[in-house]
């Protein structure tokens, strides 16, 4: 199942907040970034998990030599 579908099923209001953040921003940014910001606003206790995910994605993009 796609990540976007899981997000809508598990937290239906967060994607709507993310879309609103995207529309209201002056500069364009990705839906994933908007979703993470919206999630941090409504569930600040999940910041640890979002930070760990960000570290994993960064390591996947920039592997150490």
mmCIF file as Biopython writes it, N, C-alpha, C and O atoms, coordinates in Angstrom:
data_model
#
loop_
_atom_site.group_PDB
_atom_site.id
_atom_site.type_symbol
_atom_site.label_atom_id
_atom_site.label_alt_id
_atom_site.label_comp_id
_atom_site.label_asym_id
_atom_site.label_entity_id
_atom_site.label_seq_id
_atom_site.pdbx_PDB_ins_code
_atom_site.Cartn_x
_atom_site.Cartn_y
_atom_site.Cartn_z
_atom_site.occupancy
_atom_site.B_iso_or_equiv
_atom_site.auth_seq_id
_atom_site.auth_asym_id
_atom_site.pdbx_PDB_model_num
ATOM 1   N N  . UNK A ? 1  ? 0.844  -1.170 0.000  1.0 0.0 1  A 1 
ATOM 2   C CA . UNK A ? 1  ? 0.000  0.000  0.000  1.0 0.0 1  A 1 
ATOM 3   C C  . UNK A ? 1  ? 0.897  1.244  0.000  1.0 0.0 1  A 1 
ATOM 4   O O  . UNK A ? 1  ? 1.949  1.254  0.639  1.0 0.0 1  A 1 
ATOM 5   N N  . UNK A ? 2  ? 0.490  2.258  -0.696 1.0 0.0 2  A 1 
ATOM 6   C CA . UNK A ? 2  ? 1.295  3.475  -0.806 1.0 0.0 2  A 1 
ATOM 7   C C  . UNK A ? 2  ? 1.281  4.265  0.500  1.0 0.0 2  A 1 
ATOM 8   O O  . UNK A ? 2  ? 0.328  4.209  1.277  1.0 0.0 2  A 1 
ATOM 9   N N  . UNK A ? 3  ? 2.378  5.006  0.715  1.0 0.0 3  A 1 
ATOM 10  C CA . UNK A ? 3  ? 2.521  5.785  1.941  1.0 0.0 3  A 1 
ATOM 11  C C  . UNK A ? 3  ? 1.413  6.823  2.077  1.0 0.0 3  A 1 
ATOM 12  O O  . UNK A ? 3  ? 0.896  7.033  3.174  1.0 0.0 3  A 1 
ATOM 13  N N  . UNK A ? 4  ? 1.047  7.466  0.988  1.0 0.0 4  A 1 
ATOM 14  C CA . UNK A ? 4  ? 0.002  8.497  1.052  1.0 0.0 4  A 1 
ATOM 15  C C  . UNK A ? 4  ? -1.327 7.904  1.514  1.0 0.0 4  A 1 
ATOM 16  O O  . UNK A ? 4  ? -2.047 8.527  2.295  1.0 0.0 4  A 1 
ATOM 17  N N  . UNK A ? 5  ? -1.652 6.715  1.042  1.0 0.0 5  A 1 
ATOM 18  C CA . UNK A ? 5  ? -2.903 6.076  1.451  1.0 0.0 5  A 1 
ATOM 19  C C  . UNK A ? 5  ? -2.874 5.725  2.936  1.0 0.0 5  A 1 
ATOM 20  O O  . UNK A ? 5  ? -3.868 5.907  3.639  1.0 0.0 5  A 1 
ATOM 21  N N  . UNK A ? 6  ? -1.735 5.220  3.414  1.0 0.0 6  A 1 
ATOM 22  C CA . UNK A ? 6  ? -1.601 4.918  4.847  1.0 0.0 6  A 1 
ATOM 23  C C  . UNK A ? 6  ? -1.792 6.175  5.674  1.0 0.0 6  A 1 
ATOM 24  O O  . UNK A ? 6  ? -2.464 6.158  6.705  1.0 0.0 6  A 1 
ATOM 25  N N  . UNK A ? 7  ? -1.192 7.271  5.212  1.0 0.0 7  A 1 
ATOM 26  C CA . UNK A ? 7  ? -1.303 8.519  5.965  1.0 0.0 7  A 1 
ATOM 27  C C  . UNK A ? 7  ? -2.748 8.983  6.065  1.0 0.0 7  A 1 
ATOM 28  O O  . UNK A ? 7  ? -3.186 9.434  7.123  1.0 0.0 7  A 1 
ATOM 29  N N  . UNK A ? 8  ? -3.486 8.875  4.973  1.0 0.0 8  A 1 
ATOM 30  C CA . UNK A ? 8  ? -4.887 9.307  4.979  1.0 0.0 8  A 1 
ATOM 31  C C  . UNK A ? 8  ? -5.726 8.397  5.863  1.0 0.0 8  A 1 
ATOM 32  O O  . UNK A ? 8  ? -6.619 8.870  6.565  1.0 0.0 8  A 1 
ATOM 33  N N  . UNK A ? 9  ? -5.454 7.116  5.836  1.0 0.0 9  A 1 
ATOM 34  C CA . UNK A ? 9  ? -6.232 6.178  6.641  1.0 0.0 9  A 1 
ATOM 35  C C  . UNK A ? 9  ? -5.950 6.336  8.134  1.0 0.0 9  A 1 
ATOM 36  O O  . UNK A ? 9  ? -6.872 6.275  8.948  1.0 0.0 9  A 1 
ATOM 37  N N  . UNK A ? 10 ? -4.684 6.540  8.498  1.0 0.0 10 A 1 
ATOM 38  C CA . UNK A ? 10 ? -4.322 6.580  9.914  1.0 0.0 10 A 1 
ATOM 39  C C  . UNK A ? 10 ? -4.522 7.952  10.561 1.0 0.0 10 A 1 
ATOM 40  O O  . UNK A ? 10 ? -4.841 8.042  11.746 1.0 0.0 10 A 1 
ATOM 41  N N  . UNK A ? 11 ? -4.338 9.002  9.793  1.0 0.0 11 A 1 
ATOM 42  C CA . UNK A ? 11 ? -4.513 10.352 10.336 1.0 0.0 11 A 1 
ATOM 43  C C  . UNK A ? 11 ? -5.132 11.230 9.256  1.0 0.0 11 A 1 
ATOM 44  O O  . UNK A ? 11 ? -4.414 11.954 8.567  1.0 0.0 11 A 1 
ATOM 45  N N  . UNK A ? 12 ? -6.450 11.179 9.098  1.0 0.0 12 A 1 
ATOM 46  C CA . UNK A ? 12 ? -7.094 11.841 7.956  1.0 0.0 12 A 1 
ATOM 47  C C  . UNK A ? 12 ? -7.003 13.368 7.955  1.0 0.0 12 A 1 
ATOM 48  O O  . UNK A ? 12 ? -7.117 13.977 6.892  1.0 0.0 12 A 1 
ATOM 49  N N  . UNK A ? 13 ? -6.806 13.991 9.086  1.0 0.0 13 A 1 
ATOM 50  C CA . UNK A ? 13 ? -6.774 15.456 9.108  1.0 0.0 13 A 1 
ATOM 51  C C  . UNK A ? 13 ? -5.382 15.988 8.765  1.0 0.0 13 A 1 
ATOM 52  O O  . UNK A ? 13 ? -5.266 17.087 8.222  1.0 0.0 13 A 1 
ATOM 53  N N  . UNK A ? 14 ? -4.345 15.246 9.064  1.0 0.0 14 A 1 
ATOM 54  C CA . UNK A ? 14 ? -2.986 15.716 8.810  1.0 0.0 14 A 1 
ATOM 55  C C  . UNK A ? 14 ? -2.730 16.006 7.331  1.0 0.0 14 A 1 
ATOM 56  O O  . UNK A ? 14 ? -2.142 17.046 7.036  1.0 0.0 14 A 1 
ATOM 57  N N  . UNK A ? 15 ? -3.133 15.154 6.379  1.0 0.0 15 A 1 
ATOM 58  C CA . UNK A ? 15 ? -2.918 15.503 4.969  1.0 0.0 15 A 1 
ATOM 59  C C  . UNK A ? 15 ? -3.644 16.785 4.552  1.0 0.0 15 A 1 
ATOM 60  O O  . UNK A ? 15 ? -3.138 17.541 3.723  1.0 0.0 15 A 1 
ATOM 61  N N  . UNK A ? 16 ? -4.816 17.030 5.120  1.0 0.0 16 A 1 
ATOM 62  C CA . UNK A ? 16 ? -5.526 18.271 4.804  1.0 0.0 16 A 1 
ATOM 63  C C  . UNK A ? 16 ? -4.755 19.479 5.329  1.0 0.0 16 A 1 
ATOM 64  O O  . UNK A ? 16 ? -4.666 20.508 4.659  1.0 0.0 16 A 1 
ATOM 65  N N  . UNK A ? 17 ? -4.204 19.346 6.524  1.0 0.0 17 A 1 
ATOM 66  C CA . UNK A ? 17 ? -3.381 20.425 7.071  1.0 0.0 17 A 1 
ATOM 67  C C  . UNK A ? 17 ? -2.123 20.625 6.235  1.0 0.0 17 A 1 
ATOM 68  O O  . UNK A ? 17 ? -1.680 21.756 6.033  1.0 0.0 17 A 1 
ATOM 69  N N  . UNK A ? 18 ? -1.548 19.529 5.750  1.0 0.0 18 A 1 
ATOM 70  C CA . UNK A ? 18 ? -0.345 19.621 4.916  1.0 0.0 18 A 1 
ATOM 71  C C  . UNK A ? 18 ? -0.649 20.325 3.596  1.0 0.0 18 A 1 
ATOM 72  O O  . UNK A ? 18 ? 0.134  21.159 3.142  1.0 0.0 18 A 1 
ATOM 73  N N  . UNK A ? 19 ? -1.773 19.996 2.985  1.0 0.0 19 A 1 
ATOM 74  C CA . UNK A ? 19 ? -2.157 20.680 1.748  1.0 0.0 19 A 1 
ATOM 75  C C  . UNK A ? 19 ? -2.379 22.171 1.984  1.0 0.0 19 A 1 
ATOM 76  O O  . UNK A ? 19 ? -2.025 23.002 1.147  1.0 0.0 19 A 1 
ATOM 77  N N  . UNK A ? 20 ? -2.961 22.496 3.120  1.0 0.0 20 A 1 
ATOM 78  C CA . UNK A ? 20 ? -3.175 23.908 3.451  1.0 0.0 20 A 1 
ATOM 79  C C  . UNK A ? 20 ? -1.836 24.624 3.631  1.0 0.0 20 A 1 
ATOM 80  O O  . UNK A ? 20 ? -1.666 25.749 3.160  1.0 0.0 20 A 1 
ATOM 81  N N  . UNK A ? 21 ? -0.888 23.980 4.307  1.0 0.0 21 A 1 
ATOM 82  C CA . UNK A ? 21 ? 0.442  24.566 4.470  1.0 0.0 21 A 1 
ATOM 83  C C  . UNK A ? 21 ? 1.112  24.789 3.121  1.0 0.0 21 A 1 
ATOM 84  O O  . UNK A ? 21 ? 1.744  25.821 2.897  1.0 0.0 21 A 1 
ATOM 85  N N  . UNK A ? 22 ? 0.972  23.817 2.224  1.0 0.0 22 A 1 
ATOM 86  C CA . UNK A ? 22 ? 1.556  23.948 0.895  1.0 0.0 22 A 1 
ATOM 87  C C  . UNK A ? 22 ? 0.964  25.143 0.156  1.0 0.0 22 A 1 
ATOM 88  O O  . UNK A ? 22 ? 1.694  25.918 -0.462 1.0 0.0 22 A 1 
ATOM 89  N N  . UNK A ? 23 ? -0.348 25.291 0.218  1.0 0.0 23 A 1 
ATOM 90  C CA . UNK A ? 23 ? -1.012 26.376 -0.499 1.0 0.0 23 A 1 
ATOM 91  C C  . UNK A ? 23 ? -0.672 27.745 0.077  1.0 0.0 23 A 1 
ATOM 92  O O  . UNK A ? 23 ? -0.554 28.719 -0.667 1.0 0.0 23 A 1 
ATOM 93  N N  . UNK A ? 24 ? -0.515 27.825 1.391  1.0 0.0 24 A 1 
ATOM 94  C CA . UNK A ? 24 ? -0.269 29.105 2.033  1.0 0.0 24 A 1 
ATOM 95  C C  . UNK A ? 24 ? 1.205  29.525 2.006  1.0 0.0 24 A 1 
ATOM 96  O O  . UNK A ? 24 ? 1.520  30.677 2.304  1.0 0.0 24 A 1 
ATOM 97  N N  . UNK A ? 25 ? 2.096  28.619 1.659  1.0 0.0 25 A 1 
ATOM 98  C CA . UNK A ? 25 ? 3.515  28.958 1.665  1.0 0.0 25 A 1 
ATOM 99  C C  . UNK A ? 25 ? 3.869  29.816 0.460  1.0 0.0 25 A 1 
ATOM 100 O O  . UNK A ? 25 ? 3.269  29.692 -0.608 1.0 0.0 25 A 1 
ATOM 101 N N  . UNK A ? 26 ? 4.841  30.677 0.646  1.0 0.0 26 A 1 
ATOM 102 C CA . UNK A ? 26 ? 5.274  31.541 -0.442 1.0 0.0 26 A 1 
ATOM 103 C C  . UNK A ? 26 ? 6.155  30.810 -1.432 1.0 0.0 26 A 1 
ATOM 104 O O  . UNK A ? 26 ? 6.091  31.054 -2.636 1.0 0.0 26 A 1 
ATOM 105 N N  . UNK A ? 27 ? 6.984  29.908 -0.914 1.0 0.0 27 A 1 
ATOM 106 C CA . UNK A ? 27 ? 7.847  29.128 -1.805 1.0 0.0 27 A 1 
ATOM 107 C C  . UNK A ? 27 ? 7.330  27.693 -1.861 1.0 0.0 27 A 1 
ATOM 108 O O  . UNK A ? 27 ? 6.834  27.178 -0.859 1.0 0.0 27 A 1 
ATOM 109 N N  . UNK A ? 28 ? 7.439  27.051 -3.006 1.0 0.0 28 A 1 
ATOM 110 C CA . UNK A ? 28 ? 6.936  25.674 -3.123 1.0 0.0 28 A 1 
ATOM 111 C C  . UNK A ? 28 ? 7.811  24.691 -2.340 1.0 0.0 28 A 1 
ATOM 112 O O  . UNK A ? 28 ? 9.037  24.804 -2.336 1.0 0.0 28 A 1 
ATOM 113 N N  . UNK A ? 29 ? 7.178  23.748 -1.692 1.0 0.0 29 A 1 
ATOM 114 C CA . UNK A ? 29 ? 7.917  22.662 -1.053 1.0 0.0 29 A 1 
ATOM 115 C C  . UNK A ? 29 ? 7.110  21.378 -1.133 1.0 0.0 29 A 1 
ATOM 116 O O  . UNK A ? 29 ? 5.907  21.398 -1.389 1.0 0.0 29 A 1 
ATOM 117 N N  . UNK A ? 30 ? 7.782  20.275 -0.914 1.0 0.0 30 A 1 
ATOM 118 C CA . UNK A ? 30 ? 7.209  18.951 -1.128 1.0 0.0 30 A 1 
ATOM 119 C C  . UNK A ? 30 ? 6.090  18.651 -0.133 1.0 0.0 30 A 1 
ATOM 120 O O  . UNK A ? 30 ? 6.045  19.191 0.973  1.0 0.0 30 A 1 
ATOM 121 N N  . UNK A ? 31 ? 5.189  17.771 -0.569 1.0 0.0 31 A 1 
ATOM 122 C CA . UNK A ? 31 ? 4.086  17.363 0.296  1.0 0.0 31 A 1 
ATOM 123 C C  . UNK A ? 31 ? 4.610  16.660 1.538  1.0 0.0 31 A 1 
ATOM 124 O O  . UNK A ? 31 ? 4.057  16.838 2.624  1.0 0.0 31 A 1 
ATOM 125 N N  . UNK A ? 32 ? 5.668  15.863 1.399  1.0 0.0 32 A 1 
ATOM 126 C CA . UNK A ? 32 ? 6.221  15.159 2.562  1.0 0.0 32 A 1 
ATOM 127 C C  . UNK A ? 32 ? 6.695  16.141 3.628  1.0 0.0 32 A 1 
ATOM 128 O O  . UNK A ? 32 ? 6.474  15.927 4.820  1.0 0.0 32 A 1 
ATOM 129 N N  . UNK A ? 33 ? 7.335  17.199 3.201  1.0 0.0 33 A 1 
ATOM 130 C CA . UNK A ? 33 ? 7.791  18.217 4.158  1.0 0.0 33 A 1 
ATOM 131 C C  . UNK A ? 33 ? 6.601  18.897 4.826  1.0 0.0 33 A 1 
ATOM 132 O O  . UNK A ? 33 ? 6.608  19.130 6.035  1.0 0.0 33 A 1 
ATOM 133 N N  . UNK A ? 34 ? 5.596  19.207 4.046  1.0 0.0 34 A 1 
ATOM 134 C CA . UNK A ? 34 ? 4.389  19.829 4.603  1.0 0.0 34 A 1 
ATOM 135 C C  . UNK A ? 34 ? 3.693  18.874 5.563  1.0 0.0 34 A 1 
ATOM 136 O O  . UNK A ? 34 ? 3.195  19.292 6.608  1.0 0.0 34 A 1 
ATOM 137 N N  . UNK A ? 35 ? 3.658  17.606 5.215  1.0 0.0 35 A 1 
ATOM 138 C CA . UNK A ? 35 ? 3.022  16.616 6.077  1.0 0.0 35 A 1 
ATOM 139 C C  . UNK A ? 35 ? 3.762  16.517 7.409  1.0 0.0 35 A 1 
ATOM 140 O O  . UNK A ? 35 ? 3.139  16.449 8.468  1.0 0.0 35 A 1 
ATOM 141 N N  . UNK A ? 36 ? 5.083  16.509 7.350  1.0 0.0 36 A 1 
ATOM 142 C CA . UNK A ? 36 ? 5.870  16.419 8.578  1.0 0.0 36 A 1 
ATOM 143 C C  . UNK A ? 36 ? 5.658  17.644 9.461  1.0 0.0 36 A 1 
ATOM 144 O O  . UNK A ? 36 ? 5.554  17.518 10.681 1.0 0.0 36 A 1 
ATOM 145 N N  . UNK A ? 37 ? 5.594  18.816 8.860  1.0 0.0 37 A 1 
ATOM 146 C CA . UNK A ? 37 ? 5.344  20.032 9.638  1.0 0.0 37 A 1 
ATOM 147 C C  . UNK A ? 37 ? 3.953  19.994 10.273 1.0 0.0 37 A 1 
ATOM 148 O O  . UNK A ? 37 ? 3.787  20.353 11.439 1.0 0.0 37 A 1 
ATOM 149 N N  . UNK A ? 38 ? 2.971  19.564 9.511  1.0 0.0 38 A 1 
ATOM 150 C CA . UNK A ? 38 ? 1.606  19.477 10.038 1.0 0.0 38 A 1 
ATOM 151 C C  . UNK A ? 38 ? 1.541  18.460 11.174 1.0 0.0 38 A 1 
ATOM 152 O O  . UNK A ? 38 ? 0.856  18.678 12.174 1.0 0.0 38 A 1 
ATOM 153 N N  . UNK A ? 39 ? 2.248  17.361 11.015 1.0 0.0 39 A 1 
ATOM 154 C CA . UNK A ? 39 ? 2.249  16.325 12.050 1.0 0.0 39 A 1 
ATOM 155 C C  . UNK A ? 39 ? 2.917  16.819 13.327 1.0 0.0 39 A 1 
ATOM 156 O O  . UNK A ? 39 ? 2.472  16.507 14.431 1.0 0.0 39 A 1 
ATOM 157 N N  . UNK A ? 40 ? 3.982  17.588 13.170 1.0 0.0 40 A 1 
ATOM 158 C CA . UNK A ? 40 ? 4.662  18.118 14.356 1.0 0.0 40 A 1 
ATOM 159 C C  . UNK A ? 40 ? 3.779  19.118 15.095 1.0 0.0 40 A 1 
ATOM 160 O O  . UNK A ? 40 ? 3.860  19.231 16.318 1.0 0.0 40 A 1 
ATOM 161 N N  . UNK A ? 41 ? 2.942  19.837 14.366 1.0 0.0 41 A 1 
ATOM 162 C CA . UNK A ? 41 ? 2.056  20.801 15.013 1.0 0.0 41 A 1 
ATOM 163 C C  . UNK A ? 41 ? 0.954  20.116 15.810 1.0 0.0 41 A 1 
ATOM 164 O O  . UNK A ? 41 ? 0.608  20.569 16.901 1.0 0.0 41 A 1 
ATOM 165 N N  . UNK A ? 42 ? 0.400  19.033 15.281 1.0 0.0 42 A 1 
ATOM 166 C CA . UNK A ? 42 ? -0.726 18.401 15.975 1.0 0.0 42 A 1 
ATOM 167 C C  . UNK A ? 42 ? -0.303 17.247 16.884 1.0 0.0 42 A 1 
ATOM 168 O O  . UNK A ? 42 ? -1.073 16.842 17.755 1.0 0.0 42 A 1 
ATOM 169 N N  . UNK A ? 43 ? 0.899  16.713 16.699 1.0 0.0 43 A 1 
ATOM 170 C CA . UNK A ? 43 ? 1.380  15.611 17.552 1.0 0.0 43 A 1 
ATOM 171 C C  . UNK A ? 43 ? 2.860  15.819 17.863 1.0 0.0 43 A 1 
ATOM 172 O O  . UNK A ? 43 ? 3.710  15.120 17.311 1.0 0.0 43 A 1 
ATOM 173 N N  . UNK A ? 44 ? 3.178  16.771 18.739 1.0 0.0 44 A 1 
ATOM 174 C CA . UNK A ? 44 ? 4.584  17.072 19.008 1.0 0.0 44 A 1 
ATOM 175 C C  . UNK A ? 44 ? 5.355  15.915 19.638 1.0 0.0 44 A 1 
ATOM 176 O O  . UNK A ? 44 ? 6.585  15.910 19.600 1.0 0.0 44 A 1 
ATOM 177 N N  . UNK A ? 45 ? 4.672  14.951 20.206 1.0 0.0 45 A 1 
ATOM 178 C CA . UNK A ? 45 ? 5.365  13.815 20.798 1.0 0.0 45 A 1 
ATOM 179 C C  . UNK A ? 45 ? 5.963  12.879 19.742 1.0 0.0 45 A 1 
ATOM 180 O O  . UNK A ? 45 ? 6.739  11.989 20.088 1.0 0.0 45 A 1 
ATOM 181 N N  . UNK A ? 46 ? 5.624  13.060 18.482 1.0 0.0 46 A 1 
ATOM 182 C CA . UNK A ? 46 ? 6.149  12.219 17.411 1.0 0.0 46 A 1 
ATOM 183 C C  . UNK A ? 46 ? 7.389  12.812 16.741 1.0 0.0 46 A 1 
ATOM 184 O O  . UNK A ? 46 ? 7.872  12.268 15.748 1.0 0.0 46 A 1 
ATOM 185 N N  . UNK A ? 47 ? 7.899  13.906 17.267 1.0 0.0 47 A 1 
ATOM 186 C CA . UNK A ? 47 ? 9.052  14.563 16.665 1.0 0.0 47 A 1 
ATOM 187 C C  . UNK A ? 47 ? 10.245 13.620 16.591 1.0 0.0 47 A 1 
ATOM 188 O O  . UNK A ? 47 ? 10.986 13.636 15.608 1.0 0.0 47 A 1 
ATOM 189 N N  . UNK A ? 48 ? 10.439 12.802 17.615 1.0 0.0 48 A 1 
ATOM 190 C CA . UNK A ? 48 ? 11.555 11.839 17.624 1.0 0.0 48 A 1 
ATOM 191 C C  . UNK A ? 48 ? 11.498 10.918 16.407 1.0 0.0 48 A 1 
ATOM 192 O O  . UNK A ? 48 ? 12.517 10.694 15.753 1.0 0.0 48 A 1 
ATOM 193 N N  . UNK A ? 49 ? 10.336 10.392 16.104 1.0 0.0 49 A 1 
ATOM 194 C CA . UNK A ? 49 ? 10.181 9.469  14.984 1.0 0.0 49 A 1 
ATOM 195 C C  . UNK A ? 49 ? 10.417 10.171 13.650 1.0 0.0 49 A 1 
ATOM 196 O O  . UNK A ? 49 ? 11.042 9.608  12.751 1.0 0.0 49 A 1 
ATOM 197 N N  . UNK A ? 50 ? 9.921  11.391 13.521 1.0 0.0 50 A 1 
ATOM 198 C CA . UNK A ? 50 ? 10.142 12.143 12.295 1.0 0.0 50 A 1 
ATOM 199 C C  . UNK A ? 50 ? 11.621 12.471 12.116 1.0 0.0 50 A 1 
ATOM 200 O O  . UNK A ? 50 ? 12.138 12.434 11.000 1.0 0.0 50 A 1 
ATOM 201 N N  . UNK A ? 51 ? 12.298 12.791 13.216 1.0 0.0 51 A 1 
ATOM 202 C CA . UNK A ? 51 ? 13.727 13.082 13.150 1.0 0.0 51 A 1 
ATOM 203 C C  . UNK A ? 51 ? 14.510 11.840 12.741 1.0 0.0 51 A 1 
ATOM 204 O O  . UNK A ? 51 ? 15.420 11.935 11.917 1.0 0.0 51 A 1 
ATOM 205 N N  . UNK A ? 52 ? 14.179 10.686 13.294 1.0 0.0 52 A 1 
ATOM 206 C CA . UNK A ? 52 ? 14.855 9.440  12.918 1.0 0.0 52 A 1 
ATOM 207 C C  . UNK A ? 52 ? 14.622 9.116  11.441 1.0 0.0 52 A 1 
ATOM 208 O O  . UNK A ? 52 ? 15.541 8.672  10.752 1.0 0.0 52 A 1 
ATOM 209 N N  . UNK A ? 53 ? 13.427 9.331  10.965 1.0 0.0 53 A 1 
ATOM 210 C CA . UNK A ? 53 ? 13.120 9.093  9.544  1.0 0.0 53 A 1 
ATOM 211 C C  . UNK A ? 53 ? 13.938 10.016 8.659  1.0 0.0 53 A 1 
ATOM 212 O O  . UNK A ? 53 ? 14.453 9.605  7.620  1.0 0.0 53 A 1 
ATOM 213 N N  . UNK A ? 54 ? 14.052 11.274 9.083  1.0 0.0 54 A 1 
ATOM 214 C CA . UNK A ? 54 ? 14.854 12.235 8.317  1.0 0.0 54 A 1 
ATOM 215 C C  . UNK A ? 54 ? 16.312 11.793 8.263  1.0 0.0 54 A 1 
ATOM 216 O O  . UNK A ? 54 ? 16.944 11.884 7.211  1.0 0.0 54 A 1 
ATOM 217 N N  . UNK A ? 55 ? 16.851 11.319 9.375  1.0 0.0 55 A 1 
ATOM 218 C CA . UNK A ? 55 ? 18.234 10.839 9.392  1.0 0.0 55 A 1 
ATOM 219 C C  . UNK A ? 55 ? 18.423 9.642  8.468  1.0 0.0 55 A 1 
ATOM 220 O O  . UNK A ? 55 ? 19.431 9.555  7.768  1.0 0.0 55 A 1 
ATOM 221 N N  . UNK A ? 56 ? 17.474 8.728  8.457  1.0 0.0 56 A 1 
ATOM 222 C CA . UNK A ? 56 ? 17.557 7.559  7.581  1.0 0.0 56 A 1 
ATOM 223 C C  . UNK A ? 56 ? 17.513 7.972  6.116  1.0 0.0 56 A 1 
ATOM 224 O O  . UNK A ? 56 ? 18.264 7.437  5.300  1.0 0.0 56 A 1 
ATOM 225 N N  . UNK A ? 57 ? 16.643 8.916  5.773  1.0 0.0 57 A 1 
ATOM 226 C CA . UNK A ? 57 ? 16.562 9.379  4.385  1.0 0.0 57 A 1 
ATOM 227 C C  . UNK A ? 57 ? 17.835 10.098 3.971  1.0 0.0 57 A 1 
ATOM 228 O O  . UNK A ? 57 ? 18.289 9.948  2.837  1.0 0.0 57 A 1 
ATOM 229 N N  . UNK A ? 58 ? 18.411 10.870 4.869  1.0 0.0 58 A 1 
ATOM 230 C CA . UNK A ? 58 ? 19.650 11.581 4.571  1.0 0.0 58 A 1 
ATOM 231 C C  . UNK A ? 58 ? 20.798 10.610 4.351  1.0 0.0 58 A 1 
ATOM 232 O O  . UNK A ? 58 ? 21.598 10.789 3.433  1.0 0.0 58 A 1 
ATOM 233 N N  . UNK A ? 59 ? 20.882 9.585  5.184  1.0 0.0 59 A 1 
ATOM 234 C CA . UNK A ? 59 ? 21.927 8.578  5.038  1.0 0.0 59 A 1 
ATOM 235 C C  . UNK A ? 59 ? 21.760 7.795  3.730  1.0 0.0 59 A 1 
ATOM 236 O O  . UNK A ? 59 ? 22.744 7.401  3.104  1.0 0.0 59 A 1 
ATOM 237 N N  . UNK A ? 60 ? 20.516 7.576  3.329  1.0 0.0 60 A 1 
ATOM 238 C CA . UNK A ? 60 ? 20.267 6.850  2.084  1.0 0.0 60 A 1 
ATOM 239 C C  . UNK A ? 60 ? 20.705 7.684  0.880  1.0 0.0 60 A 1 
ATOM 240 O O  . UNK A ? 60 ? 21.196 7.144  -0.111 1.0 0.0 60 A 1 
ATOM 241 N N  . UNK A ? 61 ? 20.523 9.000  0.972  1.0 0.0 61 A 1 
ATOM 242 C CA . UNK A ? 61 ? 20.930 9.882  -0.141 1.0 0.0 61 A 1 
ATOM 243 C C  . UNK A ? 61 ? 22.430 10.125 -0.159 1.0 0.0 61 A 1 
ATOM 244 O O  . UNK A ? 61 ? 23.035 10.177 -1.230 1.0 0.0 61 A 1 
ATOM 245 N N  . UNK A ? 62 ? 23.031 10.274 1.003  1.0 0.0 62 A 1 
ATOM 246 C CA . UNK A ? 62 ? 24.448 10.601 1.109  1.0 0.0 62 A 1 
ATOM 247 C C  . UNK A ? 62 ? 25.193 9.536  1.902  1.0 0.0 62 A 1 
ATOM 248 O O  . UNK A ? 62 ? 25.525 9.754  3.067  1.0 0.0 62 A 1 
ATOM 249 N N  . UNK A ? 63 ? 25.459 8.389  1.287  1.0 0.0 63 A 1 
ATOM 250 C CA . UNK A ? 63 ? 26.169 7.328  2.030  1.0 0.0 63 A 1 
ATOM 251 C C  . UNK A ? 63 ? 27.602 7.763  2.344  1.0 0.0 63 A 1 
ATOM 252 O O  . UNK A ? 63 ? 28.252 8.451  1.557  1.0 0.0 63 A 1 
ATOM 253 N N  . UNK A ? 64 ? 28.065 7.341  3.509  1.0 0.0 64 A 1 
ATOM 254 C CA . UNK A ? 64 ? 29.430 7.674  3.916  1.0 0.0 64 A 1 
ATOM 255 C C  . UNK A ? 64 ? 30.416 6.825  3.112  1.0 0.0 64 A 1 
ATOM 256 O O  . UNK A ? 64 ? 30.138 5.664  2.812  1.0 0.0 64 A 1 
ATOM 257 N N  . UNK A ? 65 ? 31.576 7.408  2.761  1.0 0.0 65 A 1 
ATOM 258 C CA . UNK A ? 65 ? 32.562 6.655  1.950  1.0 0.0 65 A 1 
ATOM 259 C C  . UNK A ? 65 ? 33.253 5.576  2.726  1.0 0.0 65 A 1 
ATOM 260 O O  . UNK A ? 65 ? 34.099 4.868  2.180  1.0 0.0 65 A 1 
#
